[in-house]
Amino acid sequence: MWWNYSGWVDMGTQSYAKFAENMKRTFRIMSKIMLIRHFIVHMKVRNYKTLNRAQVTVCSLFVECDESFRSSRRLLQHSQTSHGDDAQLKGSAELFSAARSVPPPDTPSTLPSYMVVARAVTPHPISTQRHQLLGSWVLKNMMPPVDTVSLRRYLKAKHLGRVEVPTTSDEYEFLVARSSHSCMPSRPAKIRDFGDLNSDQVSELINDGMSFWQEETEETERTTVFSEPENSPSPSETPLDGSESRSSPDELLLTGERLSED
């Protein structure tokens, strides 16, 4: 849509030559709000009553016709005199939805073999030379980038003896050290040091029906005592109260409600 304005505009008590010069131009503005904004920003118009002189330009709706009119009455006269009933109109601005003119074919009675039989998945044939050429490129894309700066610092510190390379002497080493995605060595995890677990004693507890909490309805307490194996290390045999202990200090006492001490 074209918005056209020309001539002098009554602005009350003031008139500007620059405004009159700009009024002779024609601008393409899509709405009246944009026209008002154009007046306010570019021509410093504050009196909105002057915008009543603005006129709407209506373009012709027929193909290969560039005529424009200031009123719909003149457009109607132009359509009746210059264009007939068989004149072709311009395309609409609405969204176009494609219509299927040809219906899809019917399903065949016998399906092709490639739609029914699953073929074995086989690699694409590739020569040895091309495999060697593409192998390094594929490996480079698969591996993450290495931080070369950290690598140089690590090698320099290792040469000066500042880096302690951990030796894997225990099969549970992964529990006290966490892996790192960089080239730096693994650092200790923030977990407490735990002693070795006595597997034989735990197995016996499970086989005998180990329970940590007893039902509240039972009044009796069942205590199961398991002595420590002879070859396992034991701490000091002196109890905390200073009295002599007749039983092994590492005996495991399981009660229905809590761990009891002799």
Protein Blocks (a to p, Z undefined) as FASTA:
>chain_A
ZZddedjddehjaccfklmmmmmpccddfbfklmmmmmmmmnopablklmmmpccddddf
behiabdcfbfklmmmmmmmmpcfkbccdddfbdcddddfbdcddddfbdcfklmmccdd
ddddddfklmmmmmmmmmmmmpccddfklmmmmmmmmmnopaccdddfbfklmmmpccdf
blbdcddddddddddddfklmmmmmmnopafbdcfkbmbdcdddddddfklccddfbdfk
opacfbdfkbccddfkbccdZZ
